[in-house]
Amino acid sequence: MEEPRRRIRALRTASTITVYQAYAPAIGGPAARQGRFPTTWKRDRMTWIKPSFLWMMYRCGWATKAGQETVLAIEITRDGFEWALRHACLSSHVPGLHPDRAAWQRELKRAPARVQWDPERDLHLRPLPYRSLQLGLSGEAVRRYADEWIRSIRDVTPLAREIHAHVSRGDLDSAARLLPQEHPYPADAGLLAHLRG
């Protein structure tokens, strides 16, 4: 079956969705140990969460980029995730979806969340012809994320390194077996209608 151009794919349960972020060990280590972000984590900045494990690997270079050496799998409530989607704005202007550029800019300024659709990645981190969601949180959304939505935080850096080792050896079957089992997220049309772009 052909993949739609834009789809949320994620590791999920009936009540949670797993998203990924990468941090320096000084942030990532305490977050994983305590199950919440430490006080040194900046709440006043935009924070981007990614349901796609391989897109996170692309972004952090398999946990090798400076400041992104610790990869976290953060399980959050689906209610919270969907609140963010309902209150999100696309991060770029789309003619036809927004009345005009000024209207989009006003919406973007007000919105506590923003969405980007970026090319999904394969095991070699090459772009695929379909896109996955990145969700940026700021203001109220960051507070809700940190204080209400998080159910668990796990350090999955060893998993990232193990998968990367298999890829480096050319053993893509073993690498693929270790990937988180991401499935299409059951988002109804209304939830994403304003974010299709």
N, C-alpha and C positions, 0 to 999 in steps of 0.2 A: 504494500500500500504506500502510495506517495505521501511524503510529509508535507503538511501545509507550510506555507512560507513563514508564518509566525505561529509559534505554539509554545506554551509553558510545558516543559518536561521536568519532572522532579521526583526525587525520592519522597514518598508521602505515606501517611497513614490516614485513617478516617478523620482525624482531628488535627494533624500536624503536617508541615512541609519542611524539608531540610534545605537550607540555603548555605552558601559558602562565602567565607571571607578569609583574607590572608593578612597577617600582621607580623610585626617584629616580635621576637620571642618575649620581650618585656611586657607586651600586651597579650599576645596569644597564650602564653603559658599560664598566667594567672586566670585568664578567662576560662580556659579548659578545666583548671583545677577547682575553681570556685563556682562554675556554672553561671557566671555573670561577668560582665566587663568590669575591670578594675577602675578605680577612681581616676587613673591617669588617661583612660580612654576619653576622647574628646566628644562630648555630646553636642557641641555647637557647630560641628562640621557635617557636611553631607556624608553619609555612609552608604556604600553600595553593597547590596546583597545579590547573590547569583544562585539560582536553583540548579544551574548546569555545572557539574563537577569538571568536565573537560574545558568549559569556558574559563573556569577559575584557574585551571592548570595553565591555560594559555596566558592568562593575565599575570600569574605569579611565576611563570617559567618553571613549573614543577617545584615550587617552593625554593627557588634559587635567587630570586630578585631581592635586592636590598630592601629591608623593611617589610618583606612578604614571605619570610622564611617559615612561618607557622601557619598552616592551613587549618581553619576551623570549620567543622560541620555544625551548624546551629539549627536546632530543631525549634521551630516556632509554631504558634497556633495558626491554623488555616483561617480562623476568624480575623486574626490580626493581619495576615498576609492579604486577605481580600479587602479589609478596610483600607490598606495602603493602595491597592489597585483602584478601588472606587474613588479615592481622593488624589489619584496621580494625574499628571499631565505628561504628554510626550516631551522628551527633551529637545526635540527639534520641530520646527513649524512644518505642517503638512497642508498644502493648499487643498481645499475641498473638505478637510476635516475640521479645520479652524476657519472662522469667517475671514480673518485676515491676520497678518503678522502681529499687529498691535494687540488683537484679542488673545492670541496665543501667548504673547509676552506677559499680559496681565494674569492670565491663568497660571502660567509657569511661576510667576512671582508669589501667587497665593498658595499654590499647591504644596502640601507637606511631603509629597512624593513625586518622583518622576521616573519615566520608563524609557529605556532604550532597547531596541531590538538589534542584537548583534549576531553575526554569523556563528552558528554552532561550529564546533571543532571536532575533528577526528582524533584518533590516538596519536597521530603525528602533529597535532595542533594546527592542521591545515583547515581553512574555512570550508564549510559545507554550504550547499545552496539554500539552506533554510536557516531560520534565525531563532535565537533563544532570548529570553528576557533577562535584563538587568534592571533592578529596582533600586533607585536612589531614595534615601530617607533623610529628611531634615526636620528641624523644629519639633512639632507635636509627634510626627511619625517616629523620630529617633527616640523620644522619651517613651512612647508606647512600646517600641521594639525592645529597648533595654529593660524596662520595668515591668511590662505586662505580657509580652508575647513569647519570650524565650522559655522553652521547657528543658533544654539541655544544650551543652556545648561540649563537643568532642574535638580533640586534636587528631586530625587525620593526616598529618604530615608523613608519618611512616607509611601509610597506605599510598600516598602520592609518590613517594620515593620508590616503593616496591613496583607500582605500575610502571613508572618511568624506567626502571631497570629492565623490566620485561620488554618495553618498547625499544629501548636502546639495543637490546640483544636481538631484536627482530621477532620476538615471540609475542605476536599480537593476540593470539588466542588466549594465552595466560593473562595478558594485560586486560583483555576485555572481560574475562571471568571475574576479575577483581573490582570492576567498576561498580559504583552504586547503581542499583536498578531503578533508573528514572523512567517514569511513565507519564503519558499526557495528563496534565492537570485538568480536572473536570470544571473548567470555567465556563459558565453559561455566556451566551452572546452578549448580554447586557453588561457583564462585568468588564469585558474588554472592548466594547464597541468604540469607546472614546480613545482607545489606545492602539488601534490597528495600524494607522499611519500608512 
